[in-house]
């Protein structure tokens, strides 16, 4: 498998190099040189495949023999060992539950797949590998759980102080061992910028083997495409399928576009954001204007400069920028929803269906209802990606719905463990000095 940089298509690397480097030297993002289209027979017979078998077929097609089938089966079986069920609220609205993994968030799929892939490629290496990751909430918990006590790998997580939920913070700061949490006095965008600068700092990389576990790493993105096929399998009734994707850094929606490019017949994607509306604004105006992020109820989506936008452009690119914008508008409809409407959507879902949604899923739900209600379209099967268990936002959900939210045991037990974090200002030099002091 060969991958190129979104900033330089002639810069090609192997899958192993892309996974370990995370980010090309030119600050682009890695993308597959070849995105194979899966056979129609596979798409038509998805119901005959298990979730793990779907993941294997997708990976095998993309990897093009770089990993032997027997090893790839083991990687998939160890990483994707929990379900992604689709729950029908009514005939038109379904919920794809992506929170059945160890950290109760969709990012478990990518983090666990990446940890297995990195462990496979890291065999025989004598120098420790350091995973550097920024999180706005769920990424860090998934990465921490996925890589916890993995031999030869250390994880350093940057998160914005006071801008993640209490239980999310517990997932980042209570494990210890090979997991270190840096509490940054700033925003997620600050954390992400610091991580990106570290990968571009050759003097640092000469001393430390760095890799990334953010959605900028292609190993995170590939397994996220698996559950689009898995969801389609569960609802395929012949009606056009619409995926409503709560979006922040846009890795999830990019994975959906990848699935479509590989042959999944998706009718429409909905880019459902909070008031951090950079992509919906682009879809409306054709102008991509990054902005400082604004804090919202749906904190994991508080991203003002989504990294994966360049991948979206590459997947859809058609002739020139203007025609690419037109093509993107054919495939993606954008919605920006504020906190008050998010709360109303949570109440509506609970009162009508008895289903408890977290704030991120509620934004996806409202975007879907708007889409199905505003357009004169054939009847569609809508699938909302519910990206996190509502207990991860317990205080907010309980205050909005006036119900008690039970916290699953694997998350509740973290609340009693002592917090271990290192406070840092939002400046790259502080991060670099900490890394050199801590890791060398």
N, C-alpha and C positions, 0 to 999 in steps of 0.2 A: 504494500500500500504506500502510495506517495501522497504527500500533502504539500500545498503551497501556501505562501503568505498572501493575505488579502491585499497587501500593499505591493506585492511583487510576485506575479505568477511564475516567474522563472526560478524563484527560490524554492526548491523542492527538497523535502526531507523524508525520512522513513517514519513509520508510526511510532517506533520506539523513541526516536529523537524528538518528535513532536510532543509525545506524552511527557517526557522528562523536561524539555525546555519550557513547555507551556506557552511561551510567547516568542515569536521570531525576533531577531535583532532589530528589525525595522519597525517594531511596535504594531505590526499587523496582527492577524489571527490566522491560525492554521485551518485550512479547509481541504477536503479530499480532492485530488486531481480528477479522479473518476468517481462519480456517484452512480452506481449501477441501478438499473431498473429491475426490480424483482419480477419473476414470471407472473403472468396473469393467473396461472393455475395456483400459485401460492396465495395470492390475494383472494381468489374466489373460494379457497378452501381453508381460510384462516381458522374456522371453527374446529378443524381437525388437529390444530397445533396447540400445545401447551404454551403458556407464557414464556417459559425457558426456551422452548423450541423456536418460538418467534424471534427471541433475542439472538439465538444462535444463527438463524438464517440471515438476519440483518447483518450481524457482525461478520459472518463468513463472506458475504457478498462484498462488504466494504473492505475487509482486511486483505482479500485477494491472496490468501495463502501465507501471509506473514506469520500467523500463529497456527500450528497444527490443529486439526479438528479435535483431537482428544484433549489437548490443553485448553482449547477454546470452550469446549463443553464444561470443563471443570471451572473455568473462570465465570461463565454464565451461571452455572448451578450454585456456586458459592455466593455470587453477588445478588442474583435475583431469586431470593428464597422466601419471598412474601408476596401476597397478591396485590392486584390493582383492580378491585371490583367496581362495576358500574351500577349505581343505584338509580332506579327510575322514580322521579318525582311525579311525572305524568307522561303522557304520550310524547310530548314535545321536549321535555326538559329532563336530562339525566345528569348525574353527578359521577365523575370519575374520581374515586377516592385514592389518593396517592400518599396516604399517611400511615400505612400499615407496616412501615419499616421501623428500625430501632430508634430513630430520632423523631418519628411521627411527622415526617415531612417528605415531600416529593424528592428532595435532594438526596435521600438515601439511595435512590437508584443510581445516580451518577457517582456518588461518593464511594459506594461499595464496589461498583464496577471498576472505578479508577484504582482503588486500593488493590484489587486483585490483579489488574493489568500491570500496575507498577511493581507489585511484588514479583510477578512473573518476569518482567524485564530486568528487575534489580538483582536477580540471582547471580551470585558470584562477584558482586561489587564490594569492594573493601571500604569505600568512603561513604559515610552516612548521607542519605538523601533528606533534604529539608523541604517540606511542603509548606509554602507560604500562601496564605489565603485571607482575603477580606470577606467579611460577612455583614449583611444587613439584618440578619436574624437566623434563618434556617440553614444556610450553607455551612456555617461553622459547626453547628451541632451535628449535622450529617457527616461532615468530614472528620470531626473528632471521633464519632462512633465508628466510622468506617475504617479509620487508620489506627484506632486505639491498640497499643501494644504490638503493632506490626513491626517485626524485626528489621533493623536497618533503615527505618524511616522515622523522622521527627516532624511534628506538625506545629506550625506557629500561626495563630489565628488573630487577625486584627478586627476589632469590632468597635462601633461608635458608642462611647460611654453614655449611658442613660437613654439610649435609643433602640434598645432591644427589650423584649419582655423579660420579666424576672426568671421564668422557667427557661427561656432561650439562653439567658446568661448562665444559668446553672449548667446547661449542657456544654457550654464553652469552658467554664472555669473550675469545674469540680473533678475532672478526671485525673489530671496530673500525668505521671509517668512520662510518655513521649509527647504529650499535648501541652502546649504553652499558649496562654491567652494574653494578648496585648490590648489594653483598654485605652482607646484613642480619644482624646478630648477634641472631637470633631464629628463629621458626618461620615456616612458610608462612602461618599464620593472621595473624601480625604483618604480613607482607608484604601480604597481601590487605587487611587493615584499613587500612594506610597508603595503598594505592592508592584504596580507596573514599573515604577522607577527602579525598584530593586532588581527586576528582571533585565532592565536595560543597563545596569551598572556592572560593567565587565570586571572592575576591580573587586567587587563583592563576589561575583560568580567565580572568580579565580580562587577564592578561599572557601566558598561554600557551594555544594551541589544543590541548586535551587530548582524546584518545580512548583507548579501551581495546581490548586484544586478548585479554583473558581470556574465558572462556566466558560471562561476564556480558554480553558484546557479542552481540547477536542475529546479527551477520554470522558469528560463529564457529559458532553453533548450527545454522543452516540447512543448511550443507553436510554436517554430520555425519549428517543424516537420509538423505543420498544413499546411503550404503553399507549401510544397513539394507535398502533396496530392492534394491541390487546383490547382497547376500548372499542374500536371499530368492529372487532370480532364479536363483541358481546351485544352490540345494538344493531347490527347490520340487518335491516328489514327492507332494504330497497329504496328508502327515502334518502334524499341528500343529507349528508352529515356535516354539521357545523361544530367546530371546536371553539369554545370561549375560554381564552387563556389569560388568567390574571398575570400581569406582566410588570417586571421591574427592570432587570438587566437583560431580559428578552432571550435568555437561553432556552426557556421552555418553548416559546413560540418558534424559535429557530429550529429546534428539534422537530417540531411539527412540520415545518417547511421541508426539512430533510426527509421526513417520512413521505410527504407528498411527492417529492422528487424521485423517491424510490418506488413510487407506484401506488401509494395509498390514495384512493379517490375522495379526497376531502373537498367538499363544496365551498367552504368558506372558513377562514380563521377570524376570530375577533380579538383584537389587541385591547384588552381591558386593563386600564391603568387607573391609579388614583389621580390626584391633581398634578402629579409629576407626569405631564402629558406630552413629552417631547415627541414620541412616535405618533400618537393621534394627531398632533399638530402637523407633523410632517405629511401624514396621509391626507390632511385637509389642504395644506398649502404647497407641498413640494419642497419645503425648506426645513432642513434638520438643524435645530438650534439648541445645543446643550445648555442647561441652566443649573444653578445651584439647587440641590434637592430640598424639598419641603417635607417636614415631618407630618405624618398622617397616622390614622388609626391602623392602616394596613402597612406597617412599618417595613416589612420585607420588600416592598415595592417602592420604597422612597429612593429612587435613582434618577438623577438629573441628566446623566450622560451614559445611556446604556451601551455597554461594550459590544454586545452582539449585533448591533445595528449593521455593522459592516458585513457580518456574515449573512444577514437577511438580504442585503443589497447584492451580495455575490450569488446567492441562491436564486435570486429573481432577475439578475441583470439581463437587460434586453436592449441591445443596440446602443443606447445612450442613456444619460441620466433622466431625461424627460420621459422616455418610453418606459424606463424602469419604474418610475413613479406611477405611470399609468397602469403598468402590469401589477405592481404591488397593490394598487387600489382595487384591482379585480379580485385579488386573493384575500386581502385583509381589510377589515373594517375596524376603525379605532373608536374607542369610547373612553372618556375621562370622567371619573365619578368621584364626587367629594365625600367627606366623612358622613354628612347628614344623610345622603342618599344611600350610602353603604349601610348605615344603621337601619334605615327603613327596609332595605332589601333583606337584612338578617331577620327582622321582625316578620316580614312577609313570608319568607321561607318557613320559619318556625310555625307561624299561625296557620298557614295553608297546608303544610305537609308534615308538621311535627319533626322537621329535620333541622339540626343545629349546624349552621355554617360559620366558619371563621370569617373575619373581615375580608380576606383576600378572595376566598371563594364567593362571597356575597357580591363582590364587584364583578366577577365573572358571570354570576347569575343575572344581575341587572343588565349587563351588556347583552346577554343572550335574549332577555325579554324585550329589550329595546329593538334589537335586530329583528326578531321574529314579529314584533308588533308594527314596526315602521315600514317594512318593505313588503311589497306585493309579490311574494315568492311562493313557489310550491311548498307544501308542508315539509318542514325540516325536522330532523332528529338532532336536537341540540345537546352537546356534552360540555358541561362545565368542569374544568379541572379544579378540584378541591385540593389545595396544595399542602395544607397543614391541619392537624387535628385541632379542634377548637380549644382544647385544654391548654394549648400553648399560648393562648390569649385569654386565659381564664377570667381575669378581672374585667376586661372589656366586654367579653361575651356575656358574663353573668349580669353586668350592669345594664346591658342593652336588652337582654331577653328576660331578665328576672327569673332565671332558672339556675340550679346548681350544676356545675360542670364537674364531672368526675375525672380526675387526672389518672391516666393509666399508671400502673405501679412502676414501670421502668422509668417513667419521668418523675413521678412523685418522690421516689427515693433519693433523687439528686438534690432536692430542696434542703435536706438536712446535712449535706456535705459542705465543708468549708470552701469558701471562694478563694481561688488562687489566680491572681491576674497582675499584670505589670502595667501601671499607668504611663502613657507617653503622650507628648504633644503631637499635633497633626503635621509633623515635619519629617521629611525623608531622612535627614541627617540623624534624627533621634532613633529612627528605626534601624538604620545602618549600624550605628554605634551599639545598639542593643544586640543586634544579631552577631556582631563580631565579638562582643563581650561574652555572650551567652553560649555561642556555638563553636567558638574557635579557642 
